[in-house]
């Protein structure tokens, strides 16, 4: 392989890669001087590298020395056409001798010098002949078609590539049965990635990917209805979760290139990427939850050392040599597991980096039609993919970031969460998840204005009043299964209060600098109705402080007491003596001998502390959300541990609150 390098040309090539992949290129092909087929085929050559940075794959038509043999002279095109037509007709009649010879041309035997000694121009002539006879290539010729589709074509000369792509288009147009085979062959190239830091290898791969996409574009232009087939193939070929990051990254890159010339697939392709990303997200988070903090920090730190996709791929390739692990060596097994988790973190991080970059141009003007349309797409992904998935950890930050690009987008996302949380037809589990998203967005969004915080707080409070009034007359006591939505909304209010209590104050004396006043003995003036809402909710028969997550309840109790907003410690003391299992609809008879399991069982009776916009941990893509994020801010003068409060118990099992659990929010933000 010969590489003709020029530093300026290489720079131009790399620059073209950084352009928005959703922006359609302007065609420079004359419209009236050539046929549509010829123009589309010319895309292959005109889309490749500039003349200043050209990759040469070798000359196939010259005589080459193979041992002491020279390539024989190529057959004439007309001779080949007659041979191909005769062979196909005979094959249809039951005589497959000539048919098998042609098939062998496209699948040569490695041990057969004669079959490997066919000039490239002759193979091209066979392609032209097959193109002319495309109408004859029915199901009975599927073996020949599969051999042709298995031929390595992208590395050949420009004329061969054009001929091959023209054959693909003719075959797909004449024989709809083979459209799926053609598209699947082309999509399979999406999984081929950069395997070397050497520049010529990168340029080589760039060249053949351009050719593959030109071929896809050509076939889709001939058969627009093939888009639906292509979408299903893209979904089928998507790398599995445990595949190495380079395959995921290359595949997503190519899917986004596909969107560039197939805008009708844009929404479906973005939904496909989001769906698979959420699956990786959940899988990664489950693995991280099994590790201790030191191991998690090490994995994130190692991922942060990789600054680009190319560096990432090289690092992964070097790791592949150490994949074999002795099953009897426990330390090696642990190392392998940590490495696999690290790769999941990496693929998650870099795919999100790509998606942030793809969506970002649409929101350059957040009030534009393009921005509104794309945000509706993100909202659809949220409602249909992200929200129903339990424990998604990072994918949702796409909405967190772009929703804060303007006030009306903030309203739109918050309104969507409100609608999902309060809609009567929604399953309770989705209502609870929507409440968590709403609370987390309002609490953590740096660009969520105080008016929005107040409106959401009052809206949630109003719905809590309705639920309480409907259920309190027949309520026997706290029951998570029966009143789960009520507890989720209450926990949402407590969480918002802990983060945004400053936005719930009317006092003009309150300054932005909390240190200047320290709130010593100061009575604060709160938004009308705030105290009443929480008081009615907390002291209702449904008793939410017994069900809501212990760390959040404890933090609320400390802050509310210090600010002279509400004093709930007597209720917490009473709740310590209250058994949740006696009220639960899942209650089964408990014998005295089962008391040792009480701590475990009560976890099923309490609400999870999942808030989806907890601190973002991915090292590369976190740059997109850093300016959008409200970190935990303590109150000056409020000690983290109160002498009389640090032993408040979470439930009737007698388990003390762990100080680390109480300060969980602070710990997460400091990472």
N, C-alpha and C positions, 0 to 999 in steps of 0.2 A: 504494500500500500504506500502510495506517495502522497505526502502532504505538502501543499504549497502554502506557506504561512505568510501573513502580513499582519502586523500588530493592529493596524487600523481596521482592517477587515474583520479580524476576530472580535475586536471591540464592538463593531457594528452588529455582528451576529449575536453576541451576548446581550446587547442593548435591545434587539428585537424581541428577545425572550421575556424582557421585563415589562413589555407593554401589556395593557389590559387584555386578558384572554377572552373577555366577553365582548370586545369591540370588534365588529366585523371589518375585515380588510377590504379596501377598495380595489376592485379588479382593474387591471391595466390591459386586458386582452381585447384586441379589436373585435367588434361585434359583427361586422358585415363581411369581412374578407374570408372567414373560415367557418366551417361547420361547428355546431355546438360541441360535438364529440371531440373534434380536434382542439377546440379551445380549452375544454376541460382537461384534456390530456396534457396540454402545454402547461397547465397549472403545476404539474409535477416538476417540470424542469425550471420554470420561472420562480417557483417557491423555494427552491433549494438554495444553497449557499451562493454568495456572490462570487464573481470570478477571482477576486483577490484572495479569497479563502476557500479553495476548492479541494474537495476530497476525491482522489482518484482511486478507483477500485481495481484497476488493472484492465488490460485489453484482452477480451475473450476471443476476438475474431482472428487474431494472428496465430500462426502456427507456434505451438509450444512443444518443447521437448519433454516427453514423459518417458523417462528411461532413455531409449534410443528411438522412440516412435514420434512421428509428427502427426498433428491432427489432420484428418482427411478433409477434402474439399467439401464445403457445404452443398446440400441439395438445392436446386432451383426452386423458387416459391411455387411456380405452377406445377412442378412435379409433386411437391409436397401436398398441394391442395388436392390433386387427383388421388394421391395415396390415402389421404385422410378421409375423403368422402367415400372412397371404395371400402376402406377398412370399417367405417361406421355402418355402411349399408350391409356389408357381409356379416358384421357382428349382430345386427338386427335379425339376420336370417339364420344365425346359429354358428357361423364361421368366425371365430374370434382370433385367429392367428395374427392378422394385421393389426387388429385392435390392441392386442397384448403387446405388440412391438412398439406401438405409439405410446402406450401407457408406460412402458419401461423407459422411454426417453425422458419422462418427467419424474421417474423414481429409479434412477440408475443403481445398479448393483455395485457396491464398493469393491468387490473382488473381480469385476468384469472390466478389463481395460477398454474393451470396445464400446461398452455403454457409457463409459466416462470420457470417451474421446470424441464426443459430438460437439461441433463448433457452436458457439453461442448464437450465431446468426441463423443456424439451422433450427435450433430450438425456437428462436423467434418466428421463423417461417411456419413451424408447426402451430404456434400460437395463432398466427394470422389465419392459417387454414382452419383451425378449430373455430375461430371467430366467424369465419364465413359459413361454417356448418353448424352454428349454434342452435338453429331450429331443429337439428337432428339429435341433439344431445339430451335425450329424455332420461327417465329413471333407469333405463337399461344401461346407460353409460355412466352411472354414478361412480363406478370404480375409477374410470379415467378422470372424471371431474375431481375426485378427491386427490388423485395423484398430482394433477395440475395445481390444485389449491395448496398442496403441501410443498410445492417447489419454492426454494429460496429465491425470491425475486428482487427484494429491495436492495441487495448488494450489487446487482448487475448494472450494466451501463444504462445511460439515459434512454436510449431508443428501446431497449428491451423492456424497461420499466413502463414506458408509455404503451407499448404493445400489450403487455400483460394487463395493465389497467383497462385498456380498451376491451380486451377479452372478458374481463370481469363484468364490465358494463353490459356487453352484448349477451353474455350468459344469463345474467340476472334479468335482463329485459325479455329474453326469449323463453327462459325456463324459470318460472317463478318458484318451482320446487327447490332450486338451489340458492335462492336469495339468502336464506338463513346461513347456509354453509359459507357463502362468500363473506357475509358480514362477520361471522364468528372468526374466520381466518384473520380478517383485518383487525378485529378487536383484540385477538390474542397477542398482537404486537404491543399493546398497551402495557403488558406486563414485563416487557424487556426494558431493563433499566441501565443506568450508568454504572459501569462496573470498575471504572478506573479513573484516577485523577488526571491521567494523561490527556492532554487537550485533544489529540487527534481522535481518541476514542469518543470523547464527548461530541465532537463535531460529526463523527460518523453516525452516532446514534441520533443526533439531531437531524441529519440528512434523511435517514430512513423513516423517522417518524413523520417528517414533512411529507414524504412520499405516501405513507400509509394514510395520513389524513386527506391528502389530495385524492387518493383512490376512494376513500369513504365519501368524500364530498361529491365525487363524480357519480358514484352509484346512487346516492340519495337524490341527486338531481334528475336522474333517469327514472327512479322509482320512489316518488315522495312517500308513498304508503309504507315503504320499508322502515320508516322511522320507528313505528311501534315494535317491529321485529328487533330492530337495533337496540331499543331500550331494554327489552327483556334479556337480550344477550349481554348487555352491559351489567345488568343486575346479576345474571348467572355467573359471569366471569369475575365479579368483584372478589378480591383476595379474601380468604377467611381471616378471622380475627387473629389467629396465631401465626399468620404469615409475617415475614420480616418487614420492617418499616419501608425499605426501599421499594418493595412491590406495591405497597399501599400508596406511597407517595407518587410513584410513577403512574400508577393507574388513575389516581385522582387528577394529576396534572393533565393526562390525556383526555379524561372525561371533560375537563374544563376547556380544552382545546376543541373538542367536538362541539360544545355549545356555541363556539365562535361562528361556525358555519351552518349550524342546525338550530336556529333560535327556537324552533317549535319544540325542541327537546329541553330547553333551558330549565323550565320549572321542574320537570320530572327528573332531570339529572341532578339538580341541586337537592331535590327531595331524597333521591337515592343516596347521595353522599352523606346527607344529614342523618338518614336512617342508619347507615353503617357506622357513622362516627359515634352516634349515641350508643350503639352496641359495644364499640371499643371502649367508650367512656365508662360505661357501667362495669365492664369486665376489668378494666384497669383499676377502678375504684375499689372493687371487691378485693383485689389482690393487695392494694395499698393498705386497706383496713386491717389486713392480717399481719402487717409489718409494724415494728415499733417506730417511734419518731426518728430515731437515729438512722435506721435503714431507709426510711422514706426521704429524709433530708439528703442522704447520700445519692439516692437515685435521681432526685431533682437536680442536685448539684452537677452530677455527671452529664445530665441532659443539657444543662445550661452551658456546658463547655463547647457544644456543637453549634456553630453560629450560622451555618448555611446548609441547604439541602445537599450540596455536593460533599461538604465535609461530613455530613451525617451518613451519607451512603458509604463513604470510604471507611468510616469507623465501623459500620455494621459489617461490611465485607471482611474486615480484619477479624471481627468477632466470630465469623462463621467457621473459622478454622478451629475454634476451641469449643464447638458445640457438643462434641462427644464427651460424655460424662460417665464415670464409673458409677453404676447404680448402687454400689456398696459404700461409696464415699459420701457421707452425709454432708460434709462441708461443701463438696463440689456440687451436690444437688441444690443446696441453698444458694450457692453462687449462680448456678444456672437459672434458678427461679428468679433471683433478683435481676439478673441480666434480661430475662424475658419481660419482667415488669418494666424495667427501664426502656426496653424497646417499645412497649405499649405506650409509655409516657411520651416517648419521642415521636411515634407516629401520630399520636393525638395532637401533640404540640404543633408539629409541622403542617398537618392537614388543616388545623384551625388557623394557622398563620396564612395559608393559602386562601381559605375562605374569607377571612377578614380582608385580605387584599382584593379579592374578587368583588365583594359587596361594596367596599369603600367608595369606588368612583360613583356609584349610584346616589350616594348621600352627600356629594360635594355641595349640592343645593338641596337641603332637606325638605324644602317646600315644593320641589319640582314634582312633576307627574311621575318621572322615573323613580324618584325616592319613595313616593307614596305606594307605587305599584310594587316595588321590591320589598318594602316593609310589610305589605299584605302577604307576600310570599313567605317571609320570615314568620309572620303570625300564623300562617297555615301550618308551617313546619312545627311551630311551637304547640299548637292545639292538637295536631294529629300524630306527631312523632315524639316530641320531647316531653310534654306533660304526662302522657300515659306511661312513660318509662320510669320505673322506680329507681331513684338514686343516680340520675344523670348528674354529672358533676361540673363539666366545663362547656359542653356544647351550647347551653342556654346563654352563655355570655355573648354570643352573637347578637341576641336580642337586647341584652343588657347594655351593650355598647351603642348599637345603632338607634335604639329607642331614645337615648339621651342626646341625640344630635339636634333635637328641637323640642319645644314644649308640647307641640301638638302630637309628636310621636310618643312622648311620655304619656300623654293622656290616652293615646290609642292603646298602648300596651297595658297600662293600668286598667283601662276600661275592659279590655279583653279578659284580663285576670278576674275582674269583678264579675263579668258576665258568666264566666266558667264556674266561679265559686258560688254564685247565687242562683244559677239557672235550675229550676225545679226538675228538669228532665235529665240532669247530669247524674251519673253514679256518685255516691258519697266519696269514694276514693279519689275521684277526679276533683271534686269540690275541695277536699282537704288539700290536695296537691296545689290547686290553683290559689288557695288561701296562703300557702307557704310561699309561692312565687310572688304573690302580691306584697306580702309583708317584707320579704327579703329585698324586693326591688325598691320599695318605698324607703326602707331603712338604710340600704346600702348605696342607693343612687345619688352621686354627688350633685347631679344636675336636676334632681327632683326638688322643686321649689316648695317652701313651707305651705303655700296654699293647697298644693296637691296632698301633702302629708295630712293636713287638717281635714280636707275633704274625704280622703280615704278612711281616716280614723273615725269620722262621724258616720260614714256609710257602713262600715263594718259594725259599729256600735248599734246602728239602727236595725240591722239584720239580726244581731244578737238579741235585741229586745223582742223581735218577732218570734225567733226560735224559742226563746225562754218562755214567752207568754203561751206559746202553743204546747209546750212540753212540761212546764213546771207543775201544773195541777196533778198530773199522774206520776210524777217523778218520785222514785223511791230513794235515789242517791246517784252518785257518779257512775256512769256506765259508758265506756269509750265506744263500744259497738253501736249502742242505741243513739248516742248524741255526738258522734264523732265530728260532724261538721261544726257544731257549737264549740267544741273544744279547740278545733283547728283555728277557728276565727278568733277565739279568745287568746290563744297563743300568738296569733298574728298581732293582736293589739299590744300584748305585753312586749313582744320583740320590737315593734315599732317604737313603743314608749322608751325602751332602753336606749335605742340609738338616736331617736329624734325628739326627745322630750323638750329640747330647746325650741323646737318649732311649734310646740303646743302651748307656749307661754305668750301672754299679751303684755306683760310688764314692760314698759318702755325703759326701765332702769337696767334691764338685762343687757349686758354688753356681749359682743362676740368673744372677747377675751375673758374666759371664765376665771382666770387667775386674779382678775382685778376685784372680784367681789367674794369669791369662795362661798357664797350663799350662806354666810354665817347668820343664823337666826332670821333669815329674810323670808317673808311671806310672798310667794309668787302668785301672780294672777294668771289663771289658766283659761284656755278657750272655753266658753260657756258649754256646759254639758259633758265635758270630758270626765270629770270626777264622777258624775252621776252615772254615766254609761258604765264605767268600770266597776263602780260600787254595786250596781244592780246585777252585773254579770258575775262578779267574784263571789258575792254573798247569796247567790241563788241556790236552790236545792240541787242544781246540777253540779255545783262545787268544782269549778274548772281547775282551781289550784291543786287539787288532788290528782288530776289527770294530766295536766300540762307538764312539759319537760322540766325536770328538777332544776337544772342550771339556769333556765330562763326565769322560772318562778323565783328562785333565790336572788338573781340579779335585779329583777323588778322590785322585790321586797326591799332590798337595800337602798336602791335609788329612790323609790317612792317614799320610804321613811325619811331618808336624809333631806329630801326636798319638801318634806311636810305635805306631801300629796296624799298619802294613804298609809295606814299602819295595818299590816296584814299578818304580823307574827302570831297573834293569838289564834287566828284561823289555821295557820300552819301547824301550831302545836296540837290543836284539836285533830287535825288531819292525820297526825302521827298515830293516833289510836283508832283510825278508821280502816277497816279491811275492805279492799276493793272487790275481792271475789264474792262478797255477800250480795253485791248489787249487780254484778255482771250477768248479762244474758247468756254468757258461755259458762256460767258457774256449774261446777260439778261438786258432789259431796266431798268435803275435805276432812280427812281424818287427822287426829293429833299427830300421828307419825309422819305426816307430810310437811310439818312446819319447817324442816330444814331446807325445803325447796321453795319456800315462800318468796325469797328474794328473786329467784328466777321467774316464778310464775307472775309476779306483779309487773314484770316488764311488759307482759302482754296486755296489761290493763292500763298502761300509760302511753301518752302520745309521744311519737318520735320527735326528736329535735332537729329534723332535717330542714335546712333553709338553703335553697339552691344557689344563692349568690354569696355563699361564704367565700373567704379569700381564695383568689385565683392563684394556682401554684405552678402552672406550666411556664417554664423559664423564657422561651422565645416569644411566644404569642402574648404574654402578659403585658407587653408594651401597649397593646391596643386598649386595655381597660384601666391602666393605672390612674389616669386622670379622671376616670368616671366613678371612682370608688371611695366610699366613706369608710375609713378605718375606725376601729373602736377607740373612743375618746373617753377616758375616765373623768370623774368629777373631782376637782380640786377639793381637798379636805376630807374626801370620803375614803376611808381605809378599805383595803381589799378584804380584810378580815375583821369582823366585829366580834368583840369578846362574847357577846350574848347571842350572836346569830350564826356563828360558824358551825354550830352543832345541830342546826335545824335538819330534821329528817325528811327524806323524800317520800316515804310511804310507811305503811303500817308494819313493815318488816323490820323496823328498827335500824335501818342502814343510814349512817350519817352521810351528809353531802361531802364529797371529796372536794377539797379546795381547788384541785386542778380542774375538776368538772365545773365548779362555780365560775372559774375564770377561763373557761374554754374559749370564749369569744376573743379574749385578750390574747391568749396563746396563739390562736390561729392567725390573728392579724400581725403578730410579731415575726412570723416565719418569713 
